[in-house]
Amino acid sequence: MKSGLRATMVLAGCLVIAMPAIAGTFVNGGFEDGTFNGWTQGAGYCNGYWPIIPTDFLPGGTYYNINYNASAVVTPGPDYTVGNLLNRVYNGSYAARINE
């Protein structure tokens, strides 16, 4: 076996072993309670400054303003923004719509 292939296989094995540890720190995004519980929502209006600093739009940030929030937890049904060609929820009772 060539050393490059061997190294790739060792790396792949390490990733498989590490995956359960990483998965344990992620909050499930199923939204089946109908809320954004476990998530931090940001919102605000970007006036064109660059570079955009994401933390400026989180609670306590310089440009944070929840009145500009365009996200929601939605229920099954046709999405009118794409001509009713897409169901808003793939599986289950709720999904997160991020930005409009």
C-alpha positions as CSV (number, residue, x, y, z in Angstrom):
1,M,0.0,0.0,0.0
2,K,1.4,3.4,-0.9
3,S,2.1,5.8,2.0
4,G,-0.3,8.4,0.6
5,L,-3.2,6.0,0.6
6,R,-2.3,4.7,4.0
7,A,-2.2,8.2,5.4
8,T,-5.7,8.9,3.9
9,M,-7.1,5.8,5.4
10,V,-5.6,6.6,8.9
11,L,-7.1,10.2,8.6
12,A,-10.5,8.8,7.6
13,G,-10.4,6.4,10.6
14,C,-9.5,9.2,13.0
15,L,-12.5,11.3,11.7
16,V,-14.9,8.4,12.2
17,I,-13.7,8.0,15.8
18,A,-14.0,11.8,16.4
19,M,-17.5,12.3,15.0
20,P,-19.4,11.2,18.1
21,A,-17.5,13.7,20.2
22,I,-18.3,16.5,17.8
23,A,-22.0,15.5,17.4
24,G,-22.5,15.7,21.2
25,T,-21.9,19.5,21.2
26,F,-24.4,20.3,18.5
27,V,-27.9,21.4,19.5
28,N,-30.5,19.6,17.3
29,G,-32.1,21.9,14.8
30,G,-35.3,19.9,14.4
31,F,-37.4,22.8,15.8
32,E,-40.1,20.3,16.7
33,D,-41.0,22.3,19.7
34,G,-42.0,25.2,17.4
35,T,-39.4,27.6,18.7
36,F,-35.7,28.6,18.2
37,N,-34.9,27.2,21.7
38,G,-31.1,26.4,21.9
39,W,-30.3,28.9,19.1
40,T,-29.2,32.5,19.2
41,Q,-31.1,34.7,16.8
42,G,-29.4,37.7,15.2
43,A,-31.0,40.5,13.3
44,G,-30.3,43.9,12.0
45,Y,-29.7,46.1,9.0
46,C,-26.4,46.3,7.2
47,N,-25.8,49.9,6.0
48,G,-23.1,48.8,3.6
49,Y,-20.0,48.8,5.8
50,W,-17.3,46.3,5.0
51,P,-16.2,43.8,6.2
52,I,-19.4,42.6,7.8
53,I,-18.8,41.4,11.3
54,P,-21.4,38.8,12.2
55,T,-21.3,39.5,16.0
56,D,-22.5,43.0,15.3
57,F,-25.9,41.5,14.5
58,L,-26.2,39.3,17.5
59,P,-27.8,40.4,20.8
60,G,-25.7,43.2,22.3
61,G,-24.0,43.9,18.9
62,T,-23.6,47.3,17.4
63,Y,-26.3,46.8,14.6
64,Y,-28.5,44.3,16.4
65,N,-32.2,45.1,15.9
66,I,-34.8,42.3,16.3
67,N,-37.3,44.4,14.3
68,Y,-35.3,43.5,11.1
69,N,-35.7,39.7,11.9
70,A,-36.8,37.9,8.7
71,S,-36.5,34.3,10.2
72,A,-39.2,32.2,11.7
73,V,-40.2,28.7,12.7
74,V,-42.7,27.6,10.0
75,T,-45.2,24.7,9.6
76,P,-45.8,22.5,6.6
77,G,-47.4,24.1,3.6
78,P,-46.4,25.5,0.2
79,D,-43.8,28.3,0.1
80,Y,-45.3,31.2,-1.8
81,T,-41.9,32.8,-2.5
82,V,-41.1,30.1,-5.1
83,G,-44.5,29.8,-6.6
84,N,-45.8,27.2,-4.2
85,L,-43.4,24.6,-5.7
86,L,-41.7,23.7,-2.4
87,N,-43.0,22.6,0.9
88,R,-41.7,24.7,3.7
89,V,-41.1,21.7,5.9
90,Y,-39.2,18.6,4.6
91,N,-40.0,16.3,7.4
92,G,-41.9,16.7,10.7
93,S,-44.1,19.5,11.9
94,Y,-41.7,22.5,11.9
95,A,-38.6,24.0,10.2
96,A,-36.5,27.1,10.5
97,R,-36.9,29.6,7.8
98,I,-33.7,31.7,7.8
99,N,-34.1,35.1,6.3
100,E,-37.1,35.5,3.9
